[in-house]
């Protein structure tokens, strides 16, 4: 749905007919006892391996009733014919109608936006945050991020990438973010990997909503008073690392407090989030990333902040290879940030991920000056905080360094964790002092 100057008009649908999704004749999924226990404990996912029987093969993206092995109804879920997650529970009410599901979406979006007003209010210092966080906001398969006057929507499943859901989400976001015609442009930008996994069609070109005749595709936003650029059509991921917002500030504060503010290294810098925050307190900062495109954006972000006086440079390199070379050359830093992408995409990959984390942290610990600061991160939800902390301890022992854990941090509160959904507790940030 596109609207200009506050007047709505329907866009041509970009998806195939989904009339079957609206039939009252709902299919039923019978799941294993173990899966039923997981749902009863507060989880929302049903894996394909959890299925014992399917009454009638559901249409992709349709609502289905979920029962246990004794045919006790457990609720209503969105079905996917392609994903390993065969269904996502959207209500504890069985046989929920499509109309009631859409009504629930509106109510839950209103609650999610109110939570952001309380925990991440828009002001001059910060005007970018996550608006909707999928399962964490009881909106499985729906993500939305705000970058100043741009909102980026992701519909991540067959059940949510539907015209009726899309229109409901857009209407609720408009009502909550721009009730009086405030500048706002809303784009859909699905994650390419997930779109392929879910076998979703590409979204229609153009914005879902624009308050002007010339929809914005770029903007500038602020995090902790620093300026960053955002381009809808660019980037190796769908947005910036908004979950690290408070960790950026905490890292700079701890480095300042250490008194060791000479030379800093930000490994896997992406668009320069940690690097630019450290440039507020350090004399020299080097940001490293394997993506030249990401570093070009980081350099543009540096130019947006002329008040930063640190000598700042960018290096295109593989993190493991560069740290190995620096270690061999006996390079020394007063602060090192490690913020690699998720090493463990599955439980099976967790063991290899821990080896990768240990190597990076071992190299970093060897290169830190006495009294220096290590800011080390993991965004792999398959690697627990306990395991991640343990691997840092093992690296410290191998490096012969005494490491004090100063802060254990997680994602900013606009990325809330749900205690019964361990997948929402994915980001670990340890800030350490190294002797």
C-alpha positions in Angstrom: 0.0 0.0 0.0 1.4 3.4 -1.0 0.2 6.7 0.2 1.3 10.1 -0.7 0.5 13.3 1.2 -1.5 11.2 3.6 -3.9 9.7 1.1 -3.8 6.0 0.8 -4.2 4.0 -2.4 -3.8 0.4 -3.1 -0.7 -1.0 -4.7 -0.9 -3.8 -7.2 -0.5 -7.0 -5.3 3.0 -8.6 -5.6 1.9 -12.0 -4.5 -0.1 -14.8 -5.9 -3.7 -15.4 -4.9 -4.0 -16.5 -1.3 -7.7 -17.1 -1.1 -7.0 -20.5 0.5 -5.5 -18.7 3.5 -8.9 -17.2 4.4 -10.9 -20.4 4.5 -12.3 -21.4 7.8 -11.5 -25.0 7.1 -8.3 -25.1 9.1 -5.7 -27.9 8.8 -4.4 -29.5 12.0 -0.7 -30.3 12.9 -0.2 -33.1 15.5 3.2 -32.7 17.2 5.4 -34.8 19.4 5.2 -34.8 23.1 8.5 -33.1 23.4 7.4 -30.3 21.0 4.2 -29.9 22.9 6.1 -29.5 26.2 8.2 -26.9 24.6 5.2 -24.9 23.5 3.6 -25.3 26.9 6.8 -23.9 28.5 6.4 -20.7 26.4 8.3 -21.4 23.2 6.7 -20.6 19.8 8.5 -22.7 17.2 7.5 -26.1 15.8 10.2 -27.7 13.8 9.5 -30.0 10.9 11.0 -32.9 12.8 8.4 -32.2 15.5 5.5 -33.2 13.3 3.8 -36.5 13.9 0.9 -36.0 11.4 -0.7 -33.4 9.2 -4.5 -33.8 8.7 -4.5 -32.1 5.3 -1.4 -30.5 3.7 -1.9 -26.8 4.6 -1.4 -24.0 2.1 1.9 -22.2 2.5 1.5 -19.4 5.0 -1.9 -20.5 6.2 -3.1 -20.7 9.8 -3.2 -24.1 11.3 -4.4 -25.6 14.6 -1.7 -27.4 16.6 -2.5 -30.4 18.8 -0.4 -32.8 20.9 -0.3 -36.6 20.5 -3.6 -36.9 22.5 -5.3 -34.4 20.2 -5.4 -31.7 22.8 -5.5 -28.3 21.1 -2.5 -26.1 21.9 -3.2 -23.1 19.7 -2.9 -21.6 16.2 0.2 -21.3 14.2 1.4 -20.0 10.8 2.5 -22.8 8.6 5.6 -22.8 6.3 6.0 -25.5 3.6 9.7 -24.7 3.1 11.4 -23.8 6.4 12.8 -26.1 9.0 10.6 -24.2 11.3 7.3 -25.7 10.0 5.1 -23.5 12.1 5.2 -20.5 14.4 2.6 -20.2 17.1 0.7 -16.9 16.9 -2.0 -17.6 19.5 -2.8 -20.0 22.4 -6.4 -19.9 21.1 -7.1 -22.8 18.7 -8.7 -22.3 15.3 -8.0 -18.6 15.3 -9.6 -16.9 12.4 -7.6 -14.8 9.9 -9.5 -11.7 10.9 -8.7 -12.3 14.6 -5.0 -12.9 13.7 -4.8 -9.5 11.9 -6.5 -7.8 14.8 -3.9 -9.4 17.1 -1.2 -8.0 14.9 -2.5 -4.5 15.3 -2.8 -4.8 19.1 0.7 -6.2 19.4 2.3 -3.6 17.2 0.6 -0.9 19.4 2.1 -2.5 22.5 5.6 -2.9 20.8 5.6 0.8 19.8 4.6 1.9 23.3 7.5 -0.2 24.8 9.9 1.6 22.5 8.5 5.0 23.5 9.3 4.0 27.1 12.7 2.3 26.6 14.1 3.9 23.5 12.5 7.3 23.0 13.4 9.3 19.9 15.5 12.4 20.6 18.4 14.3 19.2 20.9 11.8 20.6 19.1 8.7 19.3 16.6 8.5 16.5 17.1 4.9 15.4 15.9 1.7 17.1 14.2 -1.6 16.5 10.4 -1.2 16.4 9.2 -4.8 16.0 11.3 -7.8 17.1 9.4 -10.8 15.8 8.8 -13.4 18.5 10.1 -11.1 21.2 7.1 -8.8 20.6 4.8 -11.8 20.0 4.9 -11.0 16.2 6.6 -14.1 14.8 8.1 -13.4 11.4 7.8 -9.6 11.5 10.7 -7.2 12.0 10.9 -3.4 11.6 13.7 -1.0 12.2 13.5 2.8 12.3 16.3 5.0 11.0 15.1 8.6 11.6 12.4 9.1 9.0 12.9 5.7 7.3 11.3 2.5 8.5 12.5 -0.9 7.1 10.1 -3.8 7.3 11.0 -7.5 7.0 8.3 -10.1 6.6 10.2 -13.3 7.2 7.9 -16.2 6.7 5.3 -17.5 4.3 2.6 -16.6 6.7 3.6 -12.9 7.1 4.7 -12.1 3.6 1.0 -11.8 2.6 -0.9 -8.8 1.4 -3.3 -8.7 4.3 -0.5 -8.9 6.9 1.6 -6.3 5.0 -1.3 -3.8 4.8 -2.2 -4.4 8.5 1.4 -3.8 9.6 1.8 -0.7 7.5 -1.4 0.8 8.8 -0.4 0.1 12.4 3.1 1.6 11.9 1.6 4.7 10.2 -0.9 5.2 13.0 1.8 4.8 15.7 4.7 6.7 14.1 3.1 9.4 12.0 -0.5 10.1 13.3 -0.2 13.7 12.3 1.5 13.3 8.9 5.1 13.4 10.2 7.8 12.6 7.6 7.9 8.9 7.2 8.8 6.5 4.4 8.3 2.7 4.9 10.2 0.2 2.7 10.1 -3.6 2.7 13.5 -5.1 2.5 13.5 -8.9 3.2 16.6 -10.7 4.2 17.8 -12.5 1.0 18.9 -15.7 2.8 15.6 -16.1 4.6 13.6 -15.2 1.5 15.3 -18.0 -0.3 14.8 -20.4 2.6 11.1 -19.6 2.8 10.6 -19.5 -1.0 9.1 -16.0 -0.9 8.5 -13.8 -3.9 10.5 -10.5 -4.1 8.6 -7.5 -2.8 7.1 -5.0 -5.2 9.4 -2.1 -6.1 8.7 1.2 -4.4 7.9 2.1 -0.8 5.0 0.6 1.1 4.2 4.1 2.3 5.6 7.6 1.7 4.3 10.9 3.2 5.7 12.8 0.2 5.8 12.6 -3.6 9.5 11.9 -3.6 10.0 8.8 -1.3 13.3 9.0 0.6 15.8 6.2 0.0 18.6 7.6 2.2 18.7 9.3 5.5 21.0 10.2 8.4 20.3 9.0 11.9 22.0 9.4 15.3 23.2 6.9 17.8 24.5 8.2 21.1 24.9 11.6 19.4 27.0 10.3 16.5 25.7 10.6 13.0 25.4 7.6 10.6 24.1 7.3 7.1 21.5 4.8 5.9 20.7 3.8 2.3 17.8 1.5 1.6 19.4 0.0 -1.5 22.9 -0.6 -0.1 24.6 -2.7 2.5 25.4 -6.4 3.0 22.6 -6.7 5.6 19.3 -5.1 6.0 20.4 -2.4 8.4 22.9 -1.1 11.1 23.7 -2.9 14.3 21.1 -1.1 16.4 21.3 -3.9 19.0 24.8 -2.7 19.9 23.8 1.0 20.6 24.3 1.0 24.4 27.4 -1.3 24.1 29.0 1.2 21.8 28.7 3.9 24.5 29.7 1.5 27.3 32.9 0.5 25.4 34.0 4.1 24.9 33.2 4.9 28.6 35.3 1.9 29.9 38.2 2.7 27.6 38.2 6.3 28.8 38.1 5.1 32.4 41.0 2.8 31.9 43.3 5.8 31.0 44.7 3.7 28.1 43.4 5.7 25.2 46.3 5.6 22.7 45.6 3.0 20.0 42.4 1.1 19.4 41.5 -1.7 17.0 37.9 -2.5 15.9 37.8 -5.9 14.2 34.7 -6.6 12.0 33.8 -2.9 12.2 31.1 -3.1 9.4 29.9 0.6 9.3 32.3 1.7 12.0 30.0 1.6 15.0 32.5 0.8 17.7 35.3 2.5 15.9 33.6 5.9 15.7 32.6 5.7 19.4 36.2 4.8 20.4 37.4 7.8 18.2 35.7 10.0 20.8 38.2 8.9 23.5 41.3 7.4 21.7 44.1 9.1 19.8 44.2 6.5 16.9 41.6 4.0 15.7 41.8 1.3 13.1 38.7 -0.4 11.8 39.0 -3.7 10.0 36.4 -5.5 7.8 36.5 -8.0 5.0 34.0 -6.0 3.0 35.3 -3.0 1.0 31.7 -1.7 0.6 31.2 -1.8 4.4 34.4 0.2 4.9 33.4 2.8 2.3 30.2 3.4 4.4 32.3 3.5 7.6 34.4 6.2 6.0 31.3 8.2 5.0 30.1 7.9 8.5 33.5 9.2 9.8 33.0 12.2 7.5 29.6 12.9 9.1 31.4 13.4 12.4 34.1 16.0 11.9 34.2 16.6 15.7 36.1 13.3 16.1 39.8 14.2 16.3 41.2 10.7 16.4 43.5 9.5 13.6 41.2 6.9 12.0 42.0 4.5 9.2 40.3 1.4 7.7 41.8 -1.9 6.6 40.2 -4.4 4.3 41.3 -7.8 5.5 40.2 -11.1 6.9 40.1 -10.9 10.7 41.9 -14.1 11.4 44.7 -13.4 8.9 45.2 -9.8 10.1 45.3 -10.7 13.8 47.7 -13.5 13.1 50.0 -11.1 11.3 49.7 -8.4 14.0 50.5 -11.0 16.6 53.6 -12.1 14.8 54.7 -8.5 14.3 54.1 -7.8 18.1 51.7 -5.0 17.4 50.2 -3.4 20.6 46.9 -1.8 21.2 45.2 -0.1 24.3 41.7 -1.3 23.3 40.5 -4.1 20.9 37.0 -4.7 19.8 36.0 -8.1 18.4 32.5 -8.1 16.9 32.4 -11.0 14.3 29.3 -12.2 12.5 27.5 -15.2 13.9 29.9 -18.1 13.7 27.3 -20.7 14.6 24.2 -20.7 12.3 23.1 -24.0 13.9 23.7 -26.1 17.0 26.0 -28.4 14.9 28.2 -25.4 14.2 28.6 -24.4 17.8 31.8 -26.3 18.5 33.6 -24.8 15.5 32.3 -21.4 16.5 33.9 -21.7 19.9 37.3 -22.6 18.3 36.9 -19.4 16.1 36.1 -17.3 19.1 39.0 -18.6 21.0 41.5 -17.9 18.2 40.3 -14.3 17.8 40.4 -13.6 21.5 43.7 -15.3 22.1 45.3 -13.1 19.4 43.7 -10.0 20.8 44.7 -10.8 24.4 48.4 -11.2 23.3 48.3 -7.8 21.6 46.7 -5.7 24.4 48.9 -3.4 26.5 48.8 -3.9 30.3 45.7 -2.1 31.6 44.0 -2.3 28.1 40.4 -3.0 27.3 39.0 -6.0 25.4 35.4 -5.6 24.1 34.5 -9.0 22.8 31.1 -10.0 21.3 29.1 -13.0 20.0 25.8 -12.8 18.2 25.4 -16.6 17.9 22.4 -17.6 19.9 23.6 -21.2 19.7 26.6 -20.2 21.8 25.5 -19.5 25.3 26.8 -16.8 27.6 28.3 -19.4 29.8 30.2 -21.1 26.9 31.3 -17.8 25.5 32.6 -16.6 28.8 34.3 -19.9 29.3 36.1 -19.6 26.0 37.4 -16.2 26.8 38.7 -17.5 30.1 40.5 -20.4 28.3 42.0 -17.8 25.9 43.2 -15.7 28.8 44.9 -18.8 30.4 46.6 -19.7 27.2 47.8 -16.1 26.7 49.0 -15.9 30.3 47.0 -12.7 30.9 44.9 -11.8 33.9 41.5 -10.7 32.7 39.0 -8.9 34.8 35.4 -9.0 33.6 34.1 -5.4 34.0 30.7 -5.7 32.3 28.5 -8.4 30.9 26.1 -6.8 28.4 23.4 -7.8 25.9 21.3 -6.2 23.2 19.8 -2.8 23.8 16.3 -2.8 25.4 14.6 -2.2 22.0 15.6 -5.8 21.3 13.9 -7.3 24.3 14.6 -10.9 25.5 11.8 -13.3 26.3 12.8 -15.7 29.1 11.0 -18.6 27.5 12.5 -17.9 24.1 16.3 -18.5 24.3 16.7 -17.4 20.7 15.9 -13.8 21.7 19.0 -13.9 24.0 21.6 -13.9 21.2 24.0 -11.0 21.8 26.8 -11.2 24.3 29.1 -8.3 24.9 32.0 -8.7 27.5 34.0 -5.7 28.5 37.2 -6.8 30.1 40.3 -5.1 31.7 43.5 -7.0 30.8 46.7 -7.0 32.9 
